[in-house]
Amino acid sequence: MSKSIHRTPTGSANRWALVLAAGEGTRLRALTTDRSGIAVPKQFCSLQGGPSLLEETLQRAARLAPRDRIVTVVAADHRPWWQSELANLPERSIVVQPSNRGTAPGILLPLLSILERDPKARIAVLPSDHFVADEISLAQSIGAAFDAVERDPGRLVLLGIEPDAPETEYGWILPRAGADFGLAEVEAFVEKPEARLAAELLARGAVWNSFLFVARAATLLKLFRKRLPELAAAFERTAKRKGDRAAALAELYQELEAADFSRRLLQQSAAELRLLSVLACGWSDLGTPTRVAQCLQRLPRATRRPRWFPVSPPAVVDLAQAVTSAAF
């Protein structure tokens, strides 16, 4: 992570960025498996032959929060990839999960670490498997979400992407009519709708669920305690445990069932949420080979690269060939 990108953003008091980088990327293994047969998690790959998706997300985070308030959560078994890529980050800014147990534990673990350091923290949560063509526009929208949380600290602000097509592979968020300071209440979440429903959602002003959101750390913990009380209690006990926390955490994860943050918290908590719509900014979550192919097609030819490069090991997977052979 280049030191040159660590410029403290204006009005950044208590602003933090949490980068989620512990996922497995299983749906992209057809593209991200290298020549030696090793499946490289997609966050450690590059779409255009330059920085990895994780590095691009860290740069995104640096537009929002100072360097020492950017925290990245990773999985222990991904160490061969993240250890070198995160070598320039402070040790306490890297939170290592013993294993991946879904997005709920993946957020809760670093959340407690951030709260321990800053009880007044406001956090932007950034998945590390996104591509964004217009980073400045997205950063401005996330900044507006920080401001909204400052005005109404009891709410969690979701960032929904203005759609340019009736996409059936994305989750959608339908806002209620009317908005205050550009924010809307959430009417409904719709996961991967069929084509007819997707067209209806588009016509009704629904937006794509980006899984980007901003909240006060204390508010987020309160939501965990409300929706997943046993999970929250177990993690808080482990965080307060004296002695070998790593051993206690490993023991906890051995018994832990996977839990999805969107389904278990967001979709059950509409009253606590506000929706900020983001103008189309060339966003994609690169969740499937088809989306990767579509994203490559939309890139200007001058910047397009025909390969998907795993950062480590150094073998190269030819994305263009993989997409062509799969008939995308």
Secondary structure, DSSP 8 states (H G I E B T S, - for coil): --GGG----TT-TTEEEEEEE----GGGHHHHB-TTS-B--GGGEESSSSS-HHHHHHHHHHTTS-GGGEEEEEEGGGHHHHHHHTTTS-GGGEEEESS---HHHHHHHHHHHHHHH-TT-EEEEEESS-EES-HHHHHHHHHHHHHHHHH-TT-EEEEEE--SS--SSSEEEEE-S--BTTEE-EEEEEES--HHHHHHHHHTT-EEEEEEEEEEHHHHHHHHHHHSHHHHHHHHHHHH--S-HHHHHHHHHHH-----HHHHTGGG-GGGEEEEEE----EE---SHHHHHHHHHHS-TTT--S-BEESSS---B-HHHHHHHTT-
